C-alpha cells in the first residue's frame, strides 16, 4: 500500500515495503547493500551534514527487471524541469474491494478509494532559504464503511472510506537547523505518521494495524490523517540513528462529523472548533540499508490530551434527559460514578527488525514487527492492544519487490465500553471482552509504483463499536478483497522530494 508523502524516511519499514511513497524510488531501494555485519553509524560530529540536503529520487528506470511492464520514463522530462525550479509533484491512488463472505453482521461488499495530490517546494532553490521547504497536500476519500457487514468498528477492514470531498491533508513549513540536529514542522498537519507509526504497518489494509494503535484514533479529540489540524512538531537528532520527537496539536472533534465533510469546513484557514490540545512524544532509534545490514527501528512514546469526551455509560442514557439518572439506577448503574474527566493518555512500544536476508546484494528478506499500546488515563474504547507481524520482501528472486504480509492484533476492550454495549442486550448478556484481527495478503508489483494486493481478513468477536443493533454473540467474520495502489512518482518516474523531516 502506498503512503502519503509526509511519511518520514529512514525507517526499516520503508525499506521492507515494496511500494512506500516517501519519495524514495524503487530504483533507490534496489541499490546494493553493505556486504555484511552492522555498520557503525557515525555521529553528526564525525560526519556533519548540510542543513536538510535536497535528496531527490529520479524515479525507477523503465528497463528495471522484476516487473511485468514499466511506465517510469513517461514523466522524467517534465519532472526534471520542475525539479530544476525547486518544484516536486507527488500523488497516489488506492482502491479496495472488500467482501464479507462469512459471519459478521451480514454478507455484503464495498468499494472504497483514496486519492491524494501534493506538491513540495524546495525553498532553498526557489528563494535561497537554507534547509526550508513548503508541503501542500489534498486528499479525497469515498465509499461506505465496511463495518456494516463485519460488525467491527475498532477493527475496521480498511483505513480509508467516506468523507466524499477533497480535504487539506497538509499545508506546512518544514525547517532544518543546526546541521540537521533540529527539525521543525508547523502549520496544518497531523500526528498520524510521526508517532506510534512504522511504514511497514501499511503493508496491511486493516485499521487494526495501519497506521497506529487504535487509541490514537478513538480518544475524545482524535487527530488523524487525512484531516489536518494546526500544530507543530520538533525532532531532535543527537546522532544520525537516534531522535526525540514531540509535538502539540489542536484537537477538533467536529472534524469527524458529516457536516465537516464540505469544502467550506475542510479548507477553512482558521481553526474550526478547537476543544483542547494533544501532546505526543516519542524516543527512538532507527537505521536503514545505508548504515545497517539488518535495518531496525525501536521506539517508545505516549500522548496526553485534555480534549473533552463523552463517557460510554453517559452516552447510553444521553437521550433520556432528566430521566437518565432514574433509568440508570434501574439498570443498576450509578451515573455519579462516571465523571467527564477530560484527561486521556496512552503509551506505546514498537519494534521493527529485519532478521533474515537470502543475499547481501538486494533488499530482499524477512522483517518482524511488534506494537504494544496501553491506555493510561481516561476512557477509550480499547484498554490495551498487542500487534505483531511479519513481512517478507522478494520471496522469489525473480520478484524482488513483491511482499508477503502476515499480521495480527488483539484488542482488550474497555470495561465501560462493554457495559454500555450490554445495556442494549437482554439482561444477563454481554459483549466479548476482546477482539482479534488477522490479515494475510500478497503485494504483487506489476510495474514500478503499481501494486495489486489480494487479501483475506479474519475477525474474531467483532467489537460492534458504533454498530446497532447489538448482538450477544456476533459471529466471527471472514473477508476477502483486492487493493490496487498507484504511486504517481514511481509509476511515472517523477523526481521526488525525499523528506528527512
C-alpha positions, 0 to 999 in steps of 0.5 A, spaced: 500 500 500 502 506 498 503 512 503 502 519 503 508 523 502 509 526 509 511 519 511 518 520 514 524 516 511 529 512 514 525 507 517 526 499 516 519 499 514 520 503 508 525 499 506 521 492 507 515 495 503 515 494 496 511 500 494 512 506 500 511 513 497 516 517 501 519 519 495 524 514 495 524 510 488 524 503 487 530 504 483 533 507 490 531 501 494 534 496 489 541 499 490 546 494 493 547 493 500 553 493 505 556 486 504 555 484 511 555 485 519 552 492 522 555 498 520 557 503 525 553 509 524 557 515 525 555 521 529 553 528 526 560 530 529 564 525 525 560 526 519 556 533 519 551 534 514 548 540 510 542 543 513 536 538 510 540 536 503 535 536 497 535 528 496 531 527 490 529 520 487 529 520 479 524 515 479 525 507 477 528 506 470 523 503 465 528 497 463 528 495 471 527 487 471 522 484 476 516 487 473 511 485 468 511 492 464 514 499 466 511 506 465 517 510 469 520 514 463 513 517 461 514 523 466 522 524 467 522 530 462 517 534 465 519 532 472 526 534 471 524 541 469 520 542 475 525 539 479 530 544 476 525 550 479 525 547 486 518 544 484 516 536 486 509 533 484 507 527 488 500 523 488 497 516 489 491 512 488 488 506 492 482 502 491 479 496 495 474 491 494 472 488 500 467 482 501 464 479 507 463 472 505 462 469 512 459 471 519 459 478 521 453 482 521 451 480 514 454 478 507 455 484 503 461 488 499 464 495 498 468 499 494 472 504 497 478 509 494 483 514 496 486 519 492 491 524 494 495 530 490 501 534 493 506 538 491 513 540 495 517 546 494 524 546 495 525 553 498 532 553 498 532 553 490 526 557 489 528 563 494 535 561 497 532 559 504 537 554 507 534 547 509 526 550 508 521 547 504 513 548 503 508 541 503 501 542 500 497 536 500 489 534 498 486 528 499 479 525 497 476 519 500 469 515 498 465 509 499 461 506 505 464 503 511 465 496 511 463 495 518 456 494 516 457 487 514 463 485 519 460 488 525 467 491 527 468 498 528 475 498 532 477 493 527 475 496 521 477 492 514 480 498 511 483 505 513 480 509 508 472 510 506 467 516 506 468 523 507 466 524 499 470 531 498 477 533 497 480 535 504 487 539 506 491 533 508 497 538 509 499 545 508 506 546 512 513 549 513 518 544 514 525 547 517 532 544 518 537 547 523 543 546 526 546 541 521 540 537 521 540 536 529 533 540 529 527 539 525 521 543 525 514 542 522 508 547 523 502 549 520 496 544 518 498 537 519 497 531 523 500 526 528 498 520 524 505 518 521 510 521 526 508 517 532 506 510 534 507 509 526 512 504 522 511 504 514 511 497 514 504 497 518 501 499 511 503 493 508 496 491 511 489 494 509 486 493 516 485 499 521 487 494 526 494 495 524 495 501 519 497 506 521 497 506 529 494 503 535 487 504 535 487 509 541 490 514 537 484 514 533 478 513 538 480 518 544 475 524 545 479 529 540 482 524 535 487 527 530 488 523 524 490 523 517 487 525 512 484 531 516 489 536 518 489 540 524 494 546 526 500 544 530 507 543 530 512 538 531 520 538 533 525 532 532 531 532 535 537 528 532 543 527 537 546 522 532 544 520 525 540 513 528 537 516 534 531 522 535 526 525 540 520 527 537 514 531 540 509 535 538 502 539 540 496 539 536 489 542 536 484 537 537 477 538 533 472 533 534 467 536 529 472 534 524 469 527 524 462 529 523 458 529 516 457 536 516 465 537 516 465 533 510 464 540 505 469 544 502 467 550 506 469 546 513 475 542 510 479 548 507 477 553 512 484 557 514 482 558 521 481 553 526 474 550 526 472 548 533 478 547 537 476 543 544 483 542 547 490 540 545 494 533 544 501 532 546 505 526 543 512 524 544 516 519 542 524 516 543 527 512 538 532 509 534 532 507 527 537 505 521 536 503 514 540 499 508 545 505 508 548 504 515 545 497 517 545 490 514 539 488 518 535 495 518 531 496 525 527 501 528 525 501 536 521 506 539 517 508 545 512 514 546 505 516 549 500 522 548 496 526 553 490 530 551 485 534 555 480 534 549 473 533 552 469 526 551 463 523 552 463 517 557 460 510 554 455 509 560 453 517 559 452 516 552 447 510 553 442 514 557 444 521 553 437 521 550 433 520 556 434 527 559 432 528 566 430 521 566 437 518 565 439 518 572 432 514 574 433 509 568 440 508 570 439 506 577 434 501 574 439 498 570 443 498 576 448 503 574 450 509 578 451 515 573 455 519 579 460 514 578 462 516 571 465 523 571 467 527 564 474 527 566 477 530 560 484 527 561 486 521 556 493 518 555 496 512 552 503 509 551 506 505 546 512 500 544 514 498 537 519 494 534 521 493 527 527 488 525 529 485 519 532 478 521 533 474 515 536 476 508 537 470 502 543 475 499 547 481 501 546 484 494 538 486 494 533 488 499 530 482 499 528 478 506 524 477 512 522 483 517 518 482 524 514 487 527 511 488 534 506 494 537 504 494 544 499 500 546 496 501 553 491 506 555 493 510 561 488 515 563 481 516 561 476 512 557 477 509 550 474 504 547 480 499 547 484 498 554 490 495 551 492 492 544 498 487 542 500 487 534 505 483 531 507 481 524 511 479 519 513 481 512 517 478 507 520 482 501 522 478 494 520 471 496 522 469 489 528 472 486 525 473 480 520 478 484 524 482 488 519 487 490 513 483 491 511 482 499 508 477 503 504 480 509 502 476 515 499 480 521 495 480 527 492 484 533 488 483 539 484 488 542 482 488 550 476 492 550 474 497 555 470 495 561 465 501 560 465 500 553 462 493 554 457 495 559 454 500 555 454 495 549 450 490 554 445 495 556 442 494 549 442 486 550 437 482 554 439 482 561 444 477 563 448 478 556 454 481 554 459 483 549 466 479 548 471 482 552 476 482 546 477 482 539 482 479 534 484 481 527 488 477 522 490 479 515 494 475 510 495 478 503 500 478 497 503 485 494 504 483 487 508 489 483 506 489 476 510 495 474 514 500 478 509 504 483 503 499 481 501 494 486 495 489 486 494 486 493 489 480 494 487 479 501 483 475 506 481 478 513 479 474 519 475 477 525 474 474 531 468 477 536 467 483 532 467 489 537 460 492 534 463 499 536 458 504 533 454 498 530 446 497 532 443 493 533 447 489 538 448 482 538 450 477 544 454 473 540 456 476 533 459 471 529 466 471 527 467 474 520 471 472 514 473 477 508 476 477 502 478 483 497 483 486 492 487 493 493 490 496 487 495 502 489 498 507 484 504 511 486 504 517 481 512 518 482 514 511 481 509 509 476 511 515 472 518 516 474 517 523 477 523 526 481 521 526 488 522 530 494 525 525 499 523 528 506 528 527 512 523 531 516 
